[in-house]
């Protein structure tokens, strides 16, 4: 099978010979609980991965009726998965959540939360050169989330901000100058809810509130590849518990 992405101009083909990847994991965390309702935690994790699965750039779709796709998608980048060697991942996680019950009256419905994750990677990934953070496709070195929510009687609202740091999206085995990177991106989501009865709640969520685009570049930031414009999405829902 093949998966086509016209915005990215890529064709991703399946590889039946890909085997499973294996990892040995270590996770350690320290938590401190805040009175009357809250927690602060710090965690560390390590993953030693064998037969790491990586999606790589393996070429360009040719021109002509015999290009493997009945003449379609000429010039598109051809991607495929493979087992790519060894990898080591070290990460730190910080998390904070608290219900602001110490505030007066109706302000007690406020709650805040924030988390931050930092990753570092290195390994051979099936090649002859050891690569490290920002050189490994699929790993995002820095991510963060922050939210502020408020509930009062049956009404609730929440603002969530998500940060994704710059990272390598697709590694090119042919040329490092063909590596595809994503710029950092900040997405804001606004949500509302109203509890009609104990078991039924109406919801409304606005994703990507400020129409944040996704920008990509090749090799260096000055070599722009594409800009994807994704408008805000408004979703309405009805949830129930029975």
Buried (B, 14 or more C-beta within 10 A) or exposed (E): EBEEEEEBBBBBBEEEEBEEBEBEEEEEEEEEEEEEEBEBBBBEBBBBBBBBBBBBBBEBBBEEEEBBBEEEBEEBBBBBBBBBBBBBBBBEBBBBBBBBBEEEEEEBBBBBBBBBBBBBBBBBBBEEEEBEBBBBBBBBBBBBBBBBBBBEEEEBBBBBBBBBBBBBBBBBBEEEEBBBBBBEBEBBBBBBBBBEEEEEBBBBBBBBBEEBEBBBBBBEEEEEBBEEEEEBEEEEEEEEEE
